[in-house]
């Protein structure tokens, strides 16, 4: 005897929601479809699943047994869906990185190209767009002796204490 999975889904929904109309709304189908499918299921198996009472539909003993099994199966389907979702390892969507411009230029730029080509479903923006959140100030410091000797030089000709090589890069071995 062939069972259509939708028949069981309709039965479970009516049992959960207490009426054919509420079960149909939860499944986003017509009330008459649910009524027809459950009636056909009952006729084909010569079993009654629901009894109509003044308070609504009540499960028969056979219906209670069926619902007990269907709830278990439904729980297993939910668990299966959760597990399958964890197996979808496609990296996709928009990537947003927030950082300072110095870190973006010195560190991040070398790491962005590889993931973009390895994961073609990510969406790097066609151009960099930024918003100024705050100002970041820098100051230059030197001893009075250094300034008295070298103050007339241009900035590029001074000896600087700084990150060398740029942040994120390994210095060459000497």
Backbone as JSON, one array per atom type, in Angstrom:
{
  "sequence": "XXXXXXXXXXXXXXXXXXXXXXXXXXXXXXXXXXXXXXXXXXXXXXXXXXXXXXXXXXXXXXXXXXXXXXXXXXXXXXXXXXXXXXXXXXXXXXXXXXXXXXXXXXXXXXXXXXXXXXXXXXXXXXXXXXXXXXXXXXXXXXXXXXXXXXXXXXXXXXXXXXXXXXXXXXXXXX",
  "N": [[0.85, -1.18, 0.0], [0.74, 2.1, -0.99], [1.87, 5.08, 0.46], [1.33, 8.5, 0.52], [3.52, 11.04, 1.36], [2.51, 13.54, 1.95], [-0.04, 13.03, 2.93], [0.41, 12.15, 5.54], [1.62, 14.43, 6.52], [-0.51, 16.23, 6.42], [-2.27, 15.03, 8.27], [-0.76, 15.19, 10.63], [-0.54, 17.98, 10.89], [-3.24, 18.77, 11.3], [-3.7, 17.48, 13.73], [-1.85, 18.83, 15.36], [-2.82, 21.48, 15.26], [-5.52, 21.37, 15.83], [-7.81, 21.6, 14.23], [-9.28, 21.13, 10.94], [-9.26, 23.42, 9.37], [-7.38, 25.12, 10.66], [-5.11, 23.5, 10.5], [-4.83, 23.38, 7.73], [-4.31, 26.1, 7.15], [-1.83, 26.38, 8.43], [-0.28, 24.84, 6.76], [-0.52, 26.17, 4.46], [-2.45, 25.53, 2.53], [-5.57, 24.65, 0.93], [-8.51, 24.22, 2.91], [-10.37, 22.25, 2.13], [-8.76, 20.55, 0.67], [-7.14, 19.34, 2.62], [-9.11, 18.04, 4.14], [-10.16, 16.28, 2.2], [-7.86, 14.7, 1.56], [-7.22, 13.47, 4.02], [-9.57, 12.07, 4.54], [-9.55, 10.3, 2.35], [-7.26, 8.86, 2.99], [-8.08, 7.6, 5.37], [-10.24, 6.01, 4.38], [-8.87, 4.32, 2.55], [-7.4, 2.73, 4.24], [-9.18, 1.73, 5.97], [-9.63, 2.87, 8.51], [-10.22, 5.1, 11.25], [-9.07, 8.26, 11.91], [-9.6, 10.75, 13.1], [-12.2, 12.01, 15.24], [-15.09, 13.88, 15.1], [-15.95, 16.28, 17.4], [-17.92, 18.43, 19.53], [-16.15, 20.21, 20.57], [-14.17, 20.24, 18.72], [-11.84, 18.49, 16.59], [-10.95, 15.24, 17.56], [-8.43, 12.87, 18.3], [-8.6, 9.43, 17.47], [-7.94, 6.2, 19.03], [-6.33, 4.83, 17.2], [-5.52, 7.01, 15.72], [-4.03, 8.42, 17.66], [-1.88, 6.67, 18.01], [-0.78, 6.78, 15.44], [-0.07, 9.51, 15.32], [1.82, 9.63, 17.38], [3.95, 8.2, 16.22], [4.31, 9.73, 13.87], [5.1, 12.2, 14.95], [7.57, 11.53, 15.97], [8.91, 10.83, 13.61], [8.72, 13.3, 12.3], [10.31, 14.86, 14.0], [12.75, 13.62, 13.5], [13.08, 14.31, 10.81], [13.37, 17.1, 11.08], [15.77, 17.17, 12.51], [17.44, 15.96, 10.59], [17.32, 17.9, 8.54], [18.64, 19.99, 9.86], [21.19, 18.87, 10.14], [21.89, 18.47, 7.44], [21.97, 21.11, 6.58], [24.26, 21.96, 7.84], [26.14, 20.7, 6.29], [26.33, 22.07, 3.97], [28.67, 23.73, 2.59], [29.18, 25.89, 1.04], [30.55, 29.0, 0.59], [29.1, 32.03, 0.59], [27.62, 35.2, -0.3], [27.58, 38.61, 0.92], [30.56, 40.17, 1.93], [31.81, 41.98, 4.59], [34.23, 44.15, 5.79], [35.64, 45.81, 8.45], [37.96, 48.19, 9.29], [40.99, 50.02, 9.98], [42.5, 52.35, 7.67], [45.27, 52.0, 7.44], [45.74, 49.37, 8.35], [44.13, 48.05, 6.54], [45.46, 48.54, 4.1], [48.09, 47.6, 4.61], [47.83, 45.01, 5.69], [45.31, 43.64, 5.17], [44.79, 43.78, 2.38], [46.42, 41.93, 1.04], [45.24, 39.56, 1.76], [42.67, 39.41, 0.8], [42.24, 38.84, -1.93], [42.7, 36.04, -2.4], [40.56, 34.52, -1.0], [38.41, 35.57, -2.49], [38.78, 34.56, -5.08], [38.8, 31.84, -4.56], [36.28, 31.36, -3.55], [33.8, 31.89, -5.41], [31.17, 32.72, -5.03], [31.01, 34.68, -3.13], [30.48, 38.16, -2.56], [32.32, 40.61, -3.42], [32.51, 44.16, -3.19], [32.18, 46.33, -6.07], [33.72, 48.6, -5.95], [35.71, 50.13, -3.41], [34.08, 51.25, -0.58], [33.69, 53.62, 1.9], [33.09, 54.89, 5.18], [33.65, 57.7, 7.19], [34.36, 57.3, 10.47], [35.7, 58.24, 12.67], [38.38, 60.48, 13.47], [41.83, 59.74, 13.17], [44.66, 60.38, 14.83], [48.13, 61.17, 14.34], [51.4, 61.66, 15.57], [54.62, 63.13, 15.29], [57.71, 62.42, 16.77], [60.77, 63.58, 18.19], [64.06, 63.87, 19.47], [65.38, 66.83, 21.06], [68.07, 67.22, 20.34], [68.35, 65.73, 17.95], [66.56, 67.14, 16.31], [67.83, 69.66, 16.22], [70.0, 69.08, 14.67], [69.05, 67.8, 12.31], [66.68, 69.01, 11.36], [66.15, 70.42, 9.01], [65.88, 68.65, 6.92], [63.87, 66.89, 4.45], [60.82, 65.05, 4.97], [61.04, 62.37, 3.99], [63.74, 61.81, 4.12], [64.48, 61.4, 6.73], [65.44, 59.34, 9.55], [63.41, 56.85, 10.57], [61.55, 55.46, 13.27], [59.6, 52.8, 13.04], [57.03, 50.43, 12.07], [58.61, 47.94, 10.42], [59.31, 45.63, 8.04], [56.24, 46.74, 6.35], [53.24, 46.37, 8.37], [52.22, 43.05, 9.08], [53.78, 41.77, 7.22], [56.53, 39.56, 6.8], [59.78, 40.21, 8.01], [62.7, 40.49, 5.93], [65.22, 37.92, 5.94], [68.42, 38.28, 7.44]],
  "CA": [[0.0, 0.0, 0.0], [1.55, 3.3, -1.15], [1.45, 6.23, 1.26], [1.85, 9.79, 0.11], [4.03, 11.75, 2.54], [1.64, 14.67, 2.26], [-1.15, 12.57, 3.77], [0.88, 12.17, 6.93], [1.87, 15.83, 6.88], [-1.82, 16.81, 6.67], [-2.77, 14.46, 9.53], [0.04, 15.78, 11.73], [-0.9, 19.4, 11.03], [-4.57, 18.87, 11.92], [-3.54, 17.09, 15.13], [-1.13, 19.91, 16.05], [-3.56, 22.74, 15.29], [-6.84, 21.16, 16.4], [-8.94, 21.61, 13.27], [-8.87, 21.02, 9.54], [-9.0, 24.77, 8.86], [-6.11, 25.6, 11.21], [-4.05, 22.67, 9.92], [-4.66, 23.82, 6.34], [-3.64, 27.41, 7.17], [-0.41, 26.17, 8.78], [0.39, 24.25, 5.59], [-0.77, 27.08, 3.34], [-3.25, 24.83, 1.52], [-7.0, 24.8, 1.09], [-9.15, 23.37, 3.92], [-11.0, 21.1, 1.48], [-7.69, 19.63, 0.27], [-6.77, 18.58, 3.82], [-10.24, 17.16, 4.45], [-10.21, 15.23, 1.17], [-6.71, 13.8, 1.66], [-7.33, 12.67, 5.24], [-10.7, 11.15, 4.34], [-9.09, 9.26, 1.42], [-6.32, 8.03, 3.75], [-8.88, 6.76, 6.28], [-10.98, 5.02, 3.58], [-7.97, 3.33, 1.94], [-6.86, 1.86, 5.29], [-10.31, 1.35, 6.8], [-9.32, 3.3, 9.87], [-10.64, 6.47, 11.52], [-7.99, 8.98, 12.61], [-10.21, 11.84, 13.88], [-13.63, 12.01, 15.54], [-15.53, 15.26, 15.26], [-16.66, 16.57, 18.65], [-18.35, 19.84, 19.62], [-14.97, 21.0, 20.9], [-13.21, 20.16, 17.62], [-11.48, 17.13, 16.19], [-10.21, 14.49, 18.57], [-7.79, 11.68, 17.75], [-9.02, 8.1, 17.93], [-6.78, 5.45, 19.5], [-5.46, 4.62, 16.03], [-4.95, 8.32, 15.4], [-3.0, 8.72, 18.65], [-0.72, 5.85, 17.69], [-0.19, 7.34, 14.22], [0.54, 10.8, 15.65], [3.04, 9.36, 18.15], [4.99, 7.82, 15.26], [4.56, 10.86, 12.98], [5.87, 13.21, 15.67], [8.94, 11.04, 16.01], [9.47, 10.98, 12.25], [8.86, 14.73, 12.06], [11.51, 15.28, 14.75], [13.92, 13.12, 12.77], [13.24, 15.14, 9.62], [13.91, 18.38, 11.51], [17.18, 16.91, 12.81], [18.11, 15.74, 9.31], [17.46, 19.21, 7.88], [19.68, 20.72, 10.59], [22.48, 18.27, 9.79], [22.17, 18.76, 6.04], [22.34, 22.53, 6.46], [25.66, 22.06, 8.27], [27.02, 20.15, 5.26], [26.42, 22.99, 2.84], [29.85, 24.53, 2.92], [29.41, 26.97, 0.07], [30.69, 30.32, 1.17], [28.47, 32.96, -0.33], [27.03, 36.38, 0.29], [28.37, 39.82, 0.99], [31.58, 40.2, 2.98], [32.09, 43.34, 5.04], [35.39, 44.23, 6.66], [35.8, 47.14, 9.03], [39.31, 48.32, 9.82], [41.62, 51.31, 9.66], [43.11, 52.3, 6.34], [46.64, 51.48, 7.51], [45.66, 47.91, 8.42], [43.55, 47.59, 5.27], [46.49, 48.57, 3.06], [49.29, 46.83, 4.94], [47.57, 43.62, 6.06], [44.13, 43.01, 4.58], [44.78, 43.71, 0.91], [47.06, 40.7, 0.57], [44.43, 38.4, 2.14], [41.33, 39.47, 0.24], [42.16, 38.27, -3.28], [42.64, 34.57, -2.38], [39.2, 34.03, -0.76], [37.5, 35.99, -3.56], [38.89, 33.65, -6.22], [38.48, 30.48, -4.09], [34.84, 31.29, -3.28], [33.24, 32.83, -6.36], [29.82, 33.17, -4.66], [31.03, 35.84, -2.25], [30.22, 39.37, -3.32], [33.12, 41.81, -3.09], [31.93, 45.32, -3.86], [32.94, 46.73, -7.24], [34.7, 49.6, -5.51], [35.73, 50.25, -1.96], [33.24, 52.32, -0.07], [33.98, 53.77, 3.31], [32.51, 55.99, 5.93], [34.53, 58.19, 8.25], [33.75, 57.12, 11.78], [36.4, 59.16, 13.56], [39.72, 60.85, 13.01], [42.9, 59.02, 13.84], [45.78, 61.31, 14.79], [49.49, 60.7, 14.49], [52.37, 62.72, 15.9], [56.02, 62.8, 15.08], [58.51, 62.75, 17.96], [62.22, 63.55, 18.0], [64.77, 64.53, 20.58], [65.85, 68.18, 20.69], [69.38, 67.12, 19.67], [68.11, 65.28, 16.57], [65.94, 68.24, 15.57], [68.79, 70.74, 15.98], [70.94, 68.65, 13.64], [68.44, 67.32, 11.07], [65.36, 69.59, 11.16], [65.96, 70.98, 7.67], [65.65, 67.58, 5.96], [62.5, 66.54, 4.09], [60.33, 63.93, 5.76], [61.51, 61.08, 3.5], [65.17, 61.59, 4.38], [64.71, 61.16, 8.15], [65.49, 57.96, 10.05], [62.14, 56.66, 11.28], [61.24, 54.26, 14.04], [58.25, 52.43, 12.6], [56.9, 49.03, 11.7], [59.37, 47.73, 9.19], [58.52, 46.08, 6.89], [54.85, 47.07, 6.71], [52.54, 45.43, 9.24], [51.71, 41.83, 8.48], [54.77, 41.11, 6.35], [57.69, 39.03, 7.51], [61.0, 40.9, 7.6], [63.67, 39.63, 5.2], [66.29, 37.41, 6.81], [69.67, 39.02, 7.23]],
  "C": [[0.9, 1.24, 0.0], [0.99, 4.43, -0.29], [2.12, 7.47, 0.72], [2.3, 10.54, 1.36], [3.13, 12.91, 2.93], [0.44, 14.26, 3.11], [-0.75, 12.64, 5.23], [1.13, 13.6, 7.41], [0.54, 16.52, 7.2], [-2.38, 16.33, 8.01], [-2.05, 15.09, 10.72], [-0.33, 17.24, 11.96], [-2.26, 19.58, 11.69], [-4.47, 18.51, 13.4], [-2.86, 18.2, 15.94], [-2.01, 21.14, 16.26], [-5.03, 22.61, 15.7], [-8.02, 21.2, 15.46], [-8.38, 21.5, 11.86], [-8.49, 22.4, 8.99], [-7.65, 25.29, 9.36], [-4.93, 24.81, 10.65], [-3.77, 23.08, 8.49], [-3.95, 25.16, 6.27], [-2.15, 27.25, 7.47], [0.38, 25.61, 7.6], [0.24, 25.11, 4.34], [-1.45, 26.35, 2.17], [-4.73, 25.06, 1.84], [-7.55, 23.79, 2.11], [-9.74, 22.11, 3.29], [-9.96, 20.08, 1.01], [-7.3, 18.73, 1.45], [-7.88, 17.58, 4.16], [-10.31, 15.99, 3.47], [-9.08, 14.22, 1.35], [-6.8, 12.91, 2.9], [-8.47, 11.66, 5.11], [-10.29, 9.99, 3.42], [-8.12, 8.32, 2.13], [-7.09, 7.07, 4.65], [-9.62, 5.67, 5.51], [-10.04, 3.94, 3.05], [-7.41, 2.35, 2.97], [-7.95, 1.35, 6.23], [-10.04, 1.64, 8.27], [-9.81, 4.75, 10.03], [-9.56, 7.12, 12.38], [-8.57, 10.04, 13.55], [-11.69, 11.57, 14.09], [-14.01, 13.46, 15.76], [-16.35, 15.38, 16.54], [-17.08, 18.04, 18.61], [-17.15, 20.75, 19.87], [-13.91, 21.0, 19.78], [-12.92, 18.71, 17.29], [-10.61, 16.49, 17.26], [-9.63, 13.24, 17.91], [-8.42, 10.42, 18.32], [-7.78, 7.41, 18.49], [-5.8, 5.2, 18.36], [-4.77, 5.92, 15.64], [-3.84, 8.71, 16.37], [-1.72, 7.94, 18.38], [0.0, 6.4, 16.45], [0.54, 8.65, 14.52], [1.82, 10.6, 16.46], [4.2, 9.04, 17.21], [5.34, 9.01, 14.35], [5.36, 11.97, 13.66], [7.33, 12.81, 15.77], [9.63, 11.22, 14.66], [9.69, 12.46, 11.93], [10.09, 15.29, 12.77], [12.79, 14.83, 14.06], [14.16, 13.92, 11.5], [13.83, 16.51, 9.98], [15.41, 18.24, 11.81], [17.99, 16.7, 11.54], [18.33, 17.05, 8.57], [18.57, 20.02, 8.53], [21.06, 20.19, 10.22], [22.86, 18.57, 8.35], [22.59, 20.21, 5.83], [23.79, 22.73, 6.88], [26.63, 21.52, 7.25], [27.15, 21.05, 4.05], [27.53, 23.99, 3.15], [30.14, 25.62, 1.9], [29.48, 28.29, 0.81], [30.11, 31.3, 0.17], [27.92, 34.14, 0.42], [28.01, 37.53, 0.32], [29.33, 39.74, 2.17], [31.85, 41.67, 3.31], [33.26, 43.3, 6.01], [35.5, 45.66, 7.15], [37.17, 47.2, 9.68], [39.81, 49.72, 9.54], [42.27, 51.2, 8.29], [44.52, 51.75, 6.37], [46.65, 49.95, 7.58], [45.1, 47.36, 7.11], [44.62, 47.53, 4.19], [47.64, 47.63, 3.37], [49.01, 45.35, 5.16], [46.45, 42.99, 5.23], [44.21, 42.83, 3.07], [45.4, 42.43, 0.39], [46.23, 39.45, 0.88], [43.05, 38.37, 1.49], [41.23, 38.77, -1.11], [42.0, 36.75, -3.26], [41.23, 34.06, -2.07], [38.23, 34.42, -1.88], [37.59, 35.06, -4.75], [38.56, 32.22, -5.8], [36.99, 30.29, -3.88], [34.11, 32.28, -4.19], [31.83, 33.33, -6.01], [29.82, 34.31, -3.64], [30.94, 37.09, -3.12], [31.12, 40.51, -2.86], [32.54, 43.01, -3.81], [32.8, 45.74, -5.05], [33.96, 47.83, -6.94], [34.65, 49.67, -3.99], [34.9, 51.45, -1.56], [33.52, 52.42, 1.41], [33.25, 54.94, 3.91], [33.51, 56.4, 7.0], [33.79, 58.07, 9.56], [34.38, 58.07, 12.78], [37.75, 59.51, 12.92], [40.74, 60.08, 13.82], [44.14, 59.89, 13.7], [47.12, 60.62, 14.98], [50.36, 61.9, 14.84], [53.76, 62.21, 15.62], [56.81, 63.27, 16.31], [59.99, 62.65, 17.61], [62.85, 64.25, 19.19], [65.21, 65.93, 20.13], [67.19, 68.13, 19.95], [69.21, 66.71, 18.2], [67.55, 66.43, 15.74], [66.93, 69.35, 15.27], [69.76, 70.36, 14.86], [70.25, 68.4, 12.3], [67.1, 67.97, 10.7], [65.12, 70.07, 9.73], [65.72, 69.91, 6.6], [64.17, 67.45, 5.59], [62.09, 65.28, 4.86], [60.89, 62.58, 5.3], [62.97, 60.8, 3.85], [65.48, 61.37, 5.86], [64.78, 59.66, 8.45], [64.26, 57.77, 10.94], [62.17, 55.38, 12.11], [59.8, 53.92, 13.68], [58.21, 50.93, 12.4], [57.68, 48.85, 10.4], [59.66, 46.26, 9.07], [57.09, 46.37, 7.3], [54.19, 45.96, 7.53], [52.06, 44.21, 8.46], [52.68, 41.13, 7.56], [55.95, 40.67, 7.18], [58.94, 39.77, 7.06], [61.94, 39.96, 6.87], [64.74, 39.13, 6.17], [67.59, 38.08, 6.44], [70.84, 38.08, 7.17]]
}
